[in-house]
Amino acid sequence: MRLDELARSLDLRLLTPELADAGSAEVVAGHVSDMLSDVLANAPPGGVLVTIQVHLNVIAVAVHAGLAGVIFAAGRTPEDAVRQRAVEQQLPLYVSDASAFDVVGRLWSLGVKGRNA
């Protein structure tokens, strides 16, 4: 499923509108974690990360892991410096008012599974 389709289905707000074409990226899987070492070790390239962490290191780790995008859960929104770094790195960011648990459940119901599912 494409990022823009996920965003519509999950009622996500796009935080990086400068990356208009980024929504066409295919999401191959999902990963949820607030431990960045876990994201580095286990997040699937081409996947989407669900987290409540909103600091600059999230962007660096997501880019290094080759993720298609990041969804910030529970209405958490990063500062503009974090958003700008994501734009520079071509990493789409989204926010959901739903909890991480609910976002992941909805991803699962849409067919976005974990790496080993």
C-alpha positions in Angstrom: 0.0 0.0 0.0 1.3 3.5 -0.8 2.0 6.1 1.9 -0.7 8.5 0.6 -3.3 5.7 0.7 -2.3 4.9 4.3 -2.5 8.6 5.2 -6.1 8.8 3.8 -7.2 5.5 5.4 -5.7 6.4 8.8 -6.7 10.1 8.7 -3.0 11.1 9.1 -1.9 14.7 8.9 1.1 15.2 6.6 3.8 17.2 8.3 6.1 17.5 5.3 3.9 18.9 2.4 7.1 19.9 0.6 7.5 16.2 -0.2 4.5 16.0 -2.4 5.7 13.0 -4.5 6.8 11.0 -1.4 3.3 9.7 -0.9 3.7 7.4 -3.9 6.3 5.2 -2.0 5.1 1.7 -1.4 5.1 0.6 2.2 6.4 -3.0 2.5 5.8 -3.5 6.2 5.5 -1.7 9.5 7.4 -1.3 12.7 6.5 0.2 16.1 9.1 1.2 18.6 10.3 4.0 20.8 13.8 2.5 21.1 15.9 3.8 18.3 18.4 0.9 18.6 15.5 -1.5 18.0 14.5 0.5 14.9 18.0 0.3 13.6 18.2 -3.5 14.2 14.7 -4.5 13.2 12.8 -2.0 11.1 12.3 -3.2 7.5 13.7 -1.1 4.7 10.7 0.4 2.9 8.6 0.2 6.0 6.8 2.7 8.1 7.7 3.5 11.7 5.1 4.3 14.3 6.6 6.1 17.4 5.9 8.7 20.0 9.5 9.9 19.9 9.7 13.3 18.1 13.4 14.3 18.4 16.0 14.7 15.7 17.5 11.3 16.1 14.3 9.7 14.8 15.0 11.2 11.4 18.6 10.0 11.3 17.6 6.5 12.4 14.7 6.3 9.9 16.9 7.5 7.0 19.7 5.0 8.0 17.1 2.2 8.2 15.8 3.1 4.8 12.2 3.7 6.0 9.5 5.0 3.7 8.1 7.3 6.4 7.4 7.9 10.0 4.0 8.2 11.8 4.0 10.1 15.1 1.3 8.7 17.3 -0.8 10.2 20.1 -0.8 13.6 18.5 2.9 14.1 19.1 4.4 16.7 16.7 8.1 17.3 16.3 9.6 20.8 16.4 10.2 22.6 13.1 13.9 21.8 13.1 13.1 18.1 13.1 10.5 18.5 10.3 13.0 20.5 8.2 15.6 17.8 8.6 13.1 15.3 7.4 12.4 17.4 4.3 16.1 17.7 3.6 16.4 13.9 3.9 13.3 13.3 1.8 11.5 11.5 4.7 7.7 12.0 4.9 6.4 12.6 8.3 2.8 12.1 9.5 1.0 12.5 12.7 -2.0 10.7 14.1 -4.1 11.6 17.2 -4.6 7.9 17.8 -2.4 6.0 20.2 0.5 3.9 18.8 -1.5 0.8 19.7 -4.5 1.9 17.6 -2.4 3.1 14.7 -0.6 -0.3 14.5 -3.9 -2.1 14.8 -5.3 -0.1 11.9 -2.2 -0.7 9.8 -2.5 -4.4 10.4 -6.2 -4.3 9.3 -5.1 -2.6 6.1 -2.7 -5.4 5.4 0.5 -3.7 6.6 2.2 -6.4 8.6 5.5 -6.6 10.5 8.8 -7.7 9.1 8.3 -11.4 10.0 4.5 -11.7 9.7 
